[in-house]
Amino acid sequence: MPSIPTRSPASRRPRRRPVHPVRTKRPRWAMRATMTLSVVILASAGIGHSVVTSLEADIARVDAFKDMKNRPRAGHGMNVLLVGTDGRDRITERERRRYRLGGAPCHCTDTLMIVHISEDRERASVVSLPRDSYAVTPPHTDVSTGKTHPGHPLRINAAYAEGGPQLTVRTVEHMTRVKIDHYLEVDFTSFMKTVDVLGGVKVCTARPLKDPYTGLNLAPGTHHLKGGEALQYVRSRHIDADSDFGRMKRQQRFLAALVEHATSSGILLNPLKFRDVTRAVLGSVRADRGFGTDELLDLGRAMRTFSPSSSEFTTVPIAQMGYVVKGIGSTVKWDPVRAERLFRSLRDDKPLATTRTRSTAAQPPAVEVAPQHIRVHVENGTPTVGLAKRVDTALAAAGFRTTGRPTPAAARSAPRTVISYDPRWDRSAKSLAAALPGSVLRAAPGLGPTLKVTVGTDFRQVRKVRAKDPEPGEFGIVRGDEVGCS
């Protein structure tokens, strides 16, 4: 491919590119770590234009912005929508069995993230959008049939199955009012190859992590994970009551550890290693047609000083878990006020971790697992009529996900309030106990993710609790250097 003269950011203008054939049968899944790594890997300073140009041909193209109108106003900095879908057709049969990758894909997005690179190129902000988020599509026209569809509600991950990358981008822009500049989509294969080419990544865990669905089985301590094991780590969502939110936290930890490894080991400054890693990523990536040689080089120059400490990770603030929508089912509803402040920060190119000062004197007790991630069933262990209903209502008001259907206990003479819990959800049980002063914890193996509260005659109150820091800003921001192994 002929060399293209590098242009300054001020002089760049959108240009048409030759249409590369789009691969019609391609795996469509990846995790946050791989997707952000595809940005970081391509951010190496000092890589020659000819090297990057030779790699551009490896990228499969998708027209994610075709005929889009009424888009949000462009802000400052660069916004990349990183998408992972659940395709798995290039995974070998041996890998399917070993890493529990069976089952039919839904051809929807398993992961969605907005990565914002600040205009001064000194900060990367990563905002995760839960896949079950309640969303409303804008009115749109099917690009293949020409049929017009009105806007309608759905889970945000279903936009891809309905309208592919274009509807995914349009729905994200419609919900966030953040203009997306580039689109990247990656898969299972690129994740495992990238981690392997990097030589594996070190992660640490303070407690056992065991998920029978993915096969993950890590003892407490530090582990060096290769591609397949890393895939299990970032896919697992049946480890604790946090479900997808717990998985997001693990993905953020993995991403921070991976970024630290890539930026501190000299990999990105070694042209041969850079080529190998980049080919591993780009061989399975789909990107918009405007994401090419100049963009890769500009991103590399801009992120010359990129490091874990200059990155921020967060998830859209949530108002309600289990928000039921007719015809759709259970969804996750964003907090409209706090989410708007978060997306305004992206539009205005401001750090997400604000320095707003809050008094700690009036703060509720801090717990390890946030109430909205804890499922609770209440039963009445006393003869007092309606007590379980009052406790259920009070726990729900404090943010816990109660069943809303309290029941009488087998015995109605319990002197103490007891919290029964499956040992796999011990952190959730301790967090719930903080909201029920004086309650007793009782392990009940096999109980599952829903904790059971048997109200005793000693019950006095439900007190509010809050998720434990780190929370340097109002959005629960975690810096990249705060989540890696020590």
C-alpha positions as CSV (number, residue, x, y, z in Angstrom):
1,M,0.0,0.0,0.0
2,P,1.5,3.4,-0.9
3,S,2.6,5.6,1.9
4,I,0.1,8.4,2.8
5,P,1.6,11.8,3.9
6,T,0.8,12.4,7.6
7,R,-1.5,15.4,8.1
8,S,-1.8,17.6,11.1
9,P,-4.9,17.2,13.3
10,A,-6.0,20.7,12.4
11,S,-5.9,20.0,8.6
12,R,-7.5,16.6,8.6
13,R,-10.9,16.4,6.9
14,P,-13.2,13.4,6.5
15,R,-12.2,11.5,3.3
16,R,-13.7,8.6,1.4
17,R,-11.8,5.4,1.6
18,P,-11.8,2.5,-0.8
19,V,-14.5,0.0,0.3
20,H,-12.9,-3.1,1.6
21,P,-14.9,-6.3,1.4
22,V,-16.7,-6.9,4.7
23,R,-16.2,-10.4,6.0
24,T,-19.6,-11.9,6.3
25,K,-18.9,-14.7,8.7
26,R,-16.9,-13.3,11.6
27,P,-17.0,-13.9,15.3
28,R,-18.7,-11.0,17.1
29,W,-17.6,-11.0,20.7
30,A,-14.9,-9.5,22.9
31,M,-14.5,-8.1,26.3
32,R,-13.8,-4.6,27.5
33,A,-10.1,-5.5,28.0
34,T,-9.5,-6.5,24.4
35,M,-11.5,-3.6,23.0
36,T,-9.7,-1.0,24.9
37,L,-6.4,-2.8,24.3
38,S,-7.0,-2.4,20.6
39,V,-6.9,1.4,21.2
40,V,-3.8,1.1,23.5
41,I,-1.9,-1.2,21.2
42,L,-2.3,1.2,18.3
43,A,-1.2,4.1,20.5
44,S,2.5,3.2,20.5
45,A,4.7,6.3,20.0
46,G,7.4,6.3,17.3
47,I,5.9,3.6,15.1
48,G,6.7,4.3,11.5
49,H,3.9,5.3,9.0
50,S,4.8,2.5,6.7
51,V,4.5,-0.1,9.4
52,V,1.0,1.1,10.4
53,T,0.0,1.5,6.7
54,S,0.9,-2.2,6.1
55,L,-1.3,-3.2,9.0
56,E,-4.4,-1.2,7.9
57,A,-5.2,-3.8,5.2
58,D,-5.9,-6.3,8.0
59,I,-8.9,-4.4,9.3
60,A,-12.3,-5.5,8.0
61,R,-14.5,-2.6,7.4
62,V,-18.1,-1.8,8.4
63,D,-20.0,1.4,7.4
64,A,-21.3,2.2,10.9
65,F,-22.2,5.8,10.1
66,K,-23.9,5.5,6.7
67,D,-26.6,8.2,6.0
68,M,-26.8,9.1,9.7
69,K,-28.6,12.4,10.3
70,N,-29.6,14.5,13.3
71,R,-26.5,13.4,15.3
72,P,-25.4,15.0,18.5
73,R,-23.1,18.1,18.4
74,A,-19.5,17.2,18.2
75,G,-17.6,17.8,21.5
76,H,-13.9,18.0,22.2
77,G,-11.6,15.0,22.2
78,M,-12.3,11.6,20.5
79,N,-15.1,9.1,21.3
80,V,-14.7,5.5,20.3
81,L,-17.6,3.0,20.7
82,L,-16.0,-0.3,21.5
83,V,-18.4,-3.2,20.8
84,G,-18.1,-6.9,21.6
85,T,-20.6,-9.4,20.3
86,D,-21.1,-13.1,21.2
87,G,-20.1,-14.9,17.9
88,R,-17.7,-17.8,18.3
89,D,-17.5,-19.5,15.0
90,R,-13.7,-19.4,14.7
91,I,-13.1,-20.9,18.1
92,T,-11.8,-24.5,17.8
93,E,-13.8,-27.4,19.1
94,R,-11.0,-28.0,21.7
95,E,-11.1,-24.4,22.9
96,R,-15.0,-24.6,23.1
97,R,-14.8,-27.6,25.4
98,R,-11.9,-26.3,27.5
99,Y,-13.2,-22.8,28.1
100,R,-16.9,-23.6,28.1
101,L,-17.8,-21.7,25.0
102,G,-20.7,-23.9,23.8
103,G,-24.2,-22.7,23.0
104,A,-25.6,-20.7,20.2
105,P,-24.8,-17.0,20.0
106,C,-27.6,-14.4,20.1
107,H,-25.8,-12.1,17.6
108,C,-26.2,-9.2,20.0
109,T,-23.7,-7.1,21.8
110,D,-22.3,-8.7,24.9
111,T,-20.2,-5.6,25.8
112,L,-20.5,-1.9,25.0
113,M,-18.1,0.8,26.1
114,I,-17.5,4.5,25.2
115,V,-13.7,5.3,25.3
116,H,-13.1,9.0,25.4
117,I,-9.6,10.3,24.6
118,S,-9.2,13.9,25.9
119,E,-8.4,16.7,23.4
120,D,-5.1,17.3,25.2
121,R,-4.4,13.5,24.8
122,E,-3.5,13.1,28.5
123,R,-6.5,11.2,29.7
124,A,-8.6,8.2,28.7
125,S,-12.1,7.8,30.2
126,V,-13.9,4.5,29.8
127,V,-17.6,4.3,30.4
128,S,-19.3,0.9,30.4
129,L,-22.9,0.5,29.3
130,P,-24.5,-2.6,30.9
131,R,-25.8,-4.9,28.2
132,D,-29.3,-5.1,29.7
133,S,-29.7,-1.3,29.9
134,Y,-33.2,-0.1,29.1
135,A,-32.9,2.0,25.9
136,V,-35.1,3.5,23.2
137,T,-34.0,3.4,19.6
138,P,-34.4,6.5,17.4
139,P,-36.6,6.2,14.3
140,H,-34.5,4.4,11.7
141,T,-34.5,2.9,8.2
142,D,-33.4,-0.6,7.6
143,V,-30.3,-0.3,5.4
144,S,-31.0,-3.6,3.6
145,T,-34.7,-3.4,3.1
146,G,-35.4,0.4,3.1
147,K,-38.2,-0.2,5.6
148,T,-38.7,2.6,8.2
149,H,-39.1,1.7,11.8
150,P,-40.4,4.0,14.6
151,G,-38.4,4.4,17.8
152,H,-39.1,1.7,20.4
153,P,-37.8,0.4,23.7
154,L,-35.4,-2.6,24.0
155,R,-32.4,-3.8,25.9
156,I,-29.4,-1.9,24.5
157,N,-27.6,-5.1,23.5
158,A,-30.5,-6.0,21.1
159,A,-29.9,-3.0,18.9
160,Y,-27.1,-4.9,17.1
161,A,-29.3,-7.9,16.3
162,E,-32.0,-5.6,14.9
163,G,-29.9,-3.0,13.0
164,G,-26.3,-4.0,13.2
165,P,-23.5,-1.5,13.9
166,Q,-25.5,1.5,12.6
167,L,-28.5,1.1,14.9
168,T,-26.1,0.3,17.8
169,V,-24.2,3.6,17.2
170,R,-27.5,5.5,16.7
171,T,-29.1,4.1,19.9
172,V,-26.0,4.9,22.0
173,E,-25.9,8.5,20.6
174,H,-29.7,8.8,21.2
175,M,-29.4,7.6,24.8
176,T,-26.2,9.6,25.7
177,R,-26.2,12.6,23.4
178,V,-22.4,11.8,22.9
179,K,-21.3,11.9,19.3
180,I,-19.4,8.7,18.4
181,D,-16.3,9.4,16.2
182,H,-15.2,5.8,15.6
183,Y,-16.5,2.3,15.9
184,L,-14.5,-0.8,16.8
185,E,-15.8,-4.4,17.0
186,V,-13.7,-7.4,18.2
187,D,-14.1,-11.0,19.1
188,F,-13.2,-14.1,21.2
189,T,-10.2,-15.0,19.0
190,S,-8.6,-11.5,19.1
191,F,-8.8,-11.5,22.8
192,M,-7.0,-14.8,23.4
193,K,-4.4,-14.1,20.7
194,T,-3.6,-10.7,22.0
195,V,-3.2,-11.8,25.6
196,D,-1.0,-14.7,24.4
197,V,1.2,-12.4,22.2
198,L,1.7,-10.1,25.2
199,G,2.9,-13.1,27.1
200,G,-0.1,-13.3,29.5
201,V,-1.3,-10.8,32.1
202,K,-1.0,-10.9,35.9
203,V,-4.2,-10.5,38.0
204,C,-4.8,-10.8,41.7
205,T,-7.8,-11.8,43.8
206,A,-8.4,-11.5,47.5
207,R,-10.9,-14.4,47.5
208,P,-11.6,-17.6,45.6
209,L,-13.2,-17.2,42.2
210,K,-15.1,-20.2,40.9
211,D,-17.7,-20.2,38.1
212,P,-19.0,-23.5,36.9
213,Y,-20.4,-21.8,33.8
214,T,-17.0,-20.6,32.4
215,G,-14.8,-23.1,34.3
216,L,-12.9,-20.3,36.1
217,N,-11.3,-21.6,39.3
218,L,-8.8,-19.2,40.9
219,A,-7.5,-19.5,44.5
220,P,-6.8,-16.3,46.4
221,G,-3.5,-14.7,45.3
222,T,-1.7,-13.6,42.2
223,H,-2.2,-15.5,38.9
224,H,-0.5,-15.2,35.5
225,L,-3.3,-15.7,32.9
226,K,-2.9,-16.7,29.3
227,G,-5.5,-16.1,26.6
228,G,-8.1,-18.8,27.4
229,E,-7.8,-18.4,31.2
230,A,-8.1,-14.6,30.8
231,L,-11.2,-15.1,28.7
232,Q,-12.7,-17.1,31.6
233,Y,-11.8,-14.4,34.0
234,V,-13.5,-11.6,32.1
235,R,-16.5,-13.6,31.1
236,S,-17.5,-14.9,34.5
237,R,-20.8,-13.5,35.9
238,H,-22.0,-16.2,38.3
239,I,-19.4,-15.6,41.0
240,D,-21.4,-13.3,43.3
241,A,-24.6,-11.3,43.6
242,D,-23.1,-8.5,41.5
243,S,-23.7,-10.5,38.4
244,D,-22.9,-8.3,35.3
245,F,-21.7,-5.5,37.6
246,G,-19.2,-7.8,39.3
247,R,-18.0,-8.9,35.9
248,M,-17.5,-5.3,34.9
249,K,-15.3,-4.7,37.9
250,R,-13.2,-7.7,37.1
251,Q,-12.9,-6.6,33.5
252,Q,-11.7,-3.2,34.7
253,R,-9.1,-4.8,36.9
254,F,-7.9,-7.0,34.1
255,L,-7.8,-4.0,31.7
256,A,-5.7,-2.0,34.1
257,A,-3.3,-4.8,34.7
258,L,-3.1,-5.4,30.9
259,V,-2.5,-1.7,30.1
260,E,0.2,-1.6,32.8
261,H,1.9,-4.6,31.3
262,A,1.7,-3.3,27.8
263,T,3.0,0.2,28.6
264,S,5.7,-0.7,31.1
265,S,7.3,-3.7,29.4
266,G,8.5,-2.0,26.3
267,I,6.3,-4.1,24.0
268,L,4.8,-1.0,22.4
269,L,8.2,0.4,21.6
270,N,9.5,-2.8,19.9
271,P,8.5,-2.5,16.2
272,L,8.5,-6.3,15.7
273,K,6.5,-7.0,18.9
274,F,4.2,-4.2,18.0
275,R,3.6,-5.7,14.6
276,D,2.8,-9.2,16.1
277,V,0.5,-7.8,18.7
278,T,-1.3,-5.4,16.3
279,R,-1.8,-8.2,13.7
280,A,-3.3,-10.4,16.4
281,V,-5.8,-7.6,17.2
282,L,-6.5,-6.3,13.8
283,G,-7.0,-9.8,12.3
284,S,-10.3,-10.0,14.1
285,V,-11.3,-6.4,14.3
286,R,-14.0,-4.6,12.3
287,A,-13.8,-0.8,12.2
288,D,-15.5,2.1,10.5
289,R,-14.1,3.3,7.2
290,G,-12.7,6.5,8.7
291,F,-10.5,4.7,11.2
292,G,-7.2,4.2,9.3
293,T,-3.5,5.0,9.0
294,D,-3.7,8.7,10.0
295,E,-6.0,8.0,12.9
296,L,-3.7,5.3,14.2
297,L,-0.7,7.5,14.0
298,D,-2.4,10.5,15.5
299,L,-3.7,8.3,18.3
300,G,-0.2,7.0,18.9
301,R,1.3,10.5,19.1
302,A,-1.5,11.7,21.3
303,M,-1.1,8.8,23.7
304,R,2.7,9.0,24.0
305,T,2.4,9.3,27.8
306,F,-0.5,7.0,28.2
307,S,-0.4,5.0,31.5
308,P,-2.8,3.3,33.9
309,S,-2.8,6.4,36.1
310,S,-4.1,8.5,33.3
311,S,-7.2,6.3,32.7
312,E,-10.6,6.4,34.4
313,F,-13.1,3.6,34.5
314,T,-16.8,3.8,35.4
315,T,-20.2,2.4,34.7
316,V,-23.4,4.4,33.9
317,P,-25.1,5.3,37.2
318,I,-28.1,3.0,37.8
319,A,-31.4,4.0,39.3
320,Q,-33.2,0.6,39.2
321,M,-32.2,-3.0,38.7
322,G,-34.9,-5.4,37.5
323,Y,-36.9,-2.6,35.7
324,V,-39.6,-4.6,34.0
325,V,-40.7,-3.5,30.6
326,K,-43.7,-5.2,28.8
327,G,-42.6,-7.4,26.0
328,I,-38.9,-7.0,26.9
329,G,-38.6,-8.3,30.5
330,S,-36.2,-7.3,33.2
331,T,-33.8,-4.4,32.3
332,V,-31.4,-2.0,34.0
333,K,-32.6,1.6,34.2
334,W,-30.1,4.4,34.3
335,D,-30.3,7.2,36.8
336,P,-31.4,10.1,34.4
337,V,-29.8,12.9,36.5
338,R,-26.5,11.4,37.3
339,A,-26.1,9.7,33.9
340,E,-26.7,13.1,32.2
341,R,-24.0,14.6,34.3
342,L,-21.6,11.8,33.4
343,F,-22.2,12.1,29.6
344,R,-22.0,15.9,29.9
345,S,-18.5,15.4,31.3
346,L,-17.6,13.4,28.2
347,R,-19.2,16.0,25.8
348,D,-17.3,18.8,27.6
349,D,-14.1,16.8,27.8
350,K,-13.8,17.0,31.6
351,P,-12.4,14.4,33.9
352,L,-15.0,12.1,35.3
353,A,-13.4,12.0,38.8
354,T,-14.6,15.3,40.2
355,T,-13.2,16.8,43.4
356,R,-16.6,17.5,44.9
357,T,-16.2,17.5,48.7
358,R,-18.7,15.6,50.8
359,S,-19.2,15.5,54.5
360,T,-18.4,12.1,55.8
361,A,-20.1,12.7,59.2
362,A,-23.6,12.0,57.7
363,Q,-22.5,9.3,55.4
364,P,-24.2,5.8,55.8
365,P,-21.9,2.9,56.7
366,A,-19.8,1.8,53.8
367,V,-20.2,-1.8,52.6
368,E,-18.4,-3.9,50.0
369,V,-21.4,-4.7,47.8
370,A,-23.8,-2.0,46.8
371,P,-27.5,-2.7,48.0
372,Q,-28.8,-2.6,44.4
373,H,-26.8,-5.7,43.6
374,I,-28.1,-7.7,46.5
375,R,-31.3,-9.9,46.2
376,V,-33.3,-10.5,49.4
377,H,-36.3,-12.5,50.4
378,V,-37.9,-11.7,53.8
379,E,-39.8,-14.0,56.0
380,N,-41.5,-13.4,59.4
381,G,-40.1,-15.4,62.3
382,T,-42.4,-13.7,64.9
383,P,-46.1,-13.6,65.6
384,T,-46.3,-9.9,64.8
385,V,-48.6,-9.6,61.8
386,G,-47.2,-7.5,58.9
387,L,-43.6,-7.3,60.3
388,A,-42.0,-9.0,57.3
389,K,-43.8,-6.7,54.9
390,R,-42.5,-3.6,56.8
391,V,-39.0,-5.0,56.7
392,D,-39.3,-5.8,53.0
393,T,-40.5,-2.3,52.3
394,A,-37.7,-0.7,54.4
395,L,-35.0,-2.8,52.7
396,A,-36.3,-1.9,49.3
397,A,-36.3,1.8,50.3
398,A,-32.7,1.4,51.3
399,G,-31.9,0.2,47.8
400,F,-31.9,-3.7,48.2
401,R,-33.5,-5.8,45.5
402,T,-36.3,-7.5,47.6
403,T,-38.7,-10.0,46.2
404,G,-41.6,-7.9,47.4
405,R,-43.4,-11.1,48.5
406,P,-42.6,-11.8,52.2
407,T,-43.7,-15.1,53.7
408,P,-44.2,-16.5,57.2
409,A,-41.3,-18.6,58.5
410,A,-41.7,-22.3,59.5
411,A,-41.3,-21.3,63.2
412,R,-42.8,-18.0,64.5
413,S,-40.7,-17.6,67.7
414,A,-37.3,-16.5,66.4
415,P,-35.5,-14.4,69.1
416,R,-32.9,-13.1,66.7
417,T,-33.0,-11.8,63.1
418,V,-31.0,-14.3,60.9
419,I,-29.5,-13.7,57.5
420,S,-29.1,-17.1,55.7
421,Y,-26.7,-17.0,52.8
422,D,-24.9,-19.2,50.3
423,P,-21.1,-19.0,51.2
424,R,-20.4,-17.9,47.6
425,W,-22.3,-14.7,48.4
426,D,-20.6,-14.0,51.7
427,R,-19.7,-10.4,50.8
428,S,-23.3,-9.6,50.0
429,A,-24.4,-11.2,53.3
430,K,-22.0,-8.9,55.2
431,S,-23.3,-5.9,53.4
432,L,-26.9,-6.8,54.2
433,A,-26.0,-7.4,57.9
434,A,-24.7,-3.8,58.1
435,A,-28.2,-2.7,57.2
436,L,-29.8,-4.9,59.9
437,P,-27.9,-4.1,63.1
438,G,-27.7,-7.0,65.5
439,S,-28.6,-9.6,62.9
440,V,-26.9,-13.0,62.8
441,L,-25.2,-14.5,59.7
442,R,-25.9,-18.2,59.0
443,A,-24.3,-20.1,56.1
444,A,-26.6,-22.1,54.0
445,P,-24.7,-23.9,51.2
446,G,-26.8,-24.2,48.0
447,L,-29.2,-21.4,48.8
448,G,-28.1,-19.5,45.7
449,P,-27.8,-15.7,45.1
450,T,-31.0,-14.7,46.9
451,L,-30.3,-14.0,50.6
452,K,-33.0,-14.9,53.1
453,V,-33.8,-12.7,56.1
454,T,-35.8,-14.3,58.9
455,V,-37.1,-11.4,61.1
456,G,-36.8,-12.1,64.8
457,T,-38.3,-10.3,67.8
458,D,-35.1,-8.4,68.3
459,F,-35.6,-6.4,65.0
460,R,-35.4,-2.6,65.5
461,Q,-34.5,-0.9,62.2
462,V,-33.2,-1.0,58.7
463,R,-30.4,1.5,58.2
464,K,-29.1,2.8,54.9
465,V,-25.7,1.7,53.7
466,R,-23.5,2.8,50.8
467,A,-21.0,1.1,48.5
468,K,-17.4,1.3,49.8
469,D,-14.9,3.6,48.2
470,P,-12.9,4.0,45.9
471,E,-15.3,6.8,44.8
472,P,-13.2,9.9,44.2
473,G,-16.0,11.5,42.2
474,E,-19.8,11.2,42.1
475,F,-19.8,8.5,39.4
476,G,-17.7,5.9,41.3
477,I,-14.7,6.4,39.1
478,V,-11.8,4.0,39.5
479,R,-8.4,5.1,38.1
480,G,-6.4,2.5,36.2
481,D,-3.6,2.4,38.7
482,E,-6.1,1.6,41.5
483,V,-7.3,-1.7,40.2
484,G,-4.3,-3.6,39.2
485,C,-2.2,-6.1,41.3
486,S,0.2,-4.6,43.8
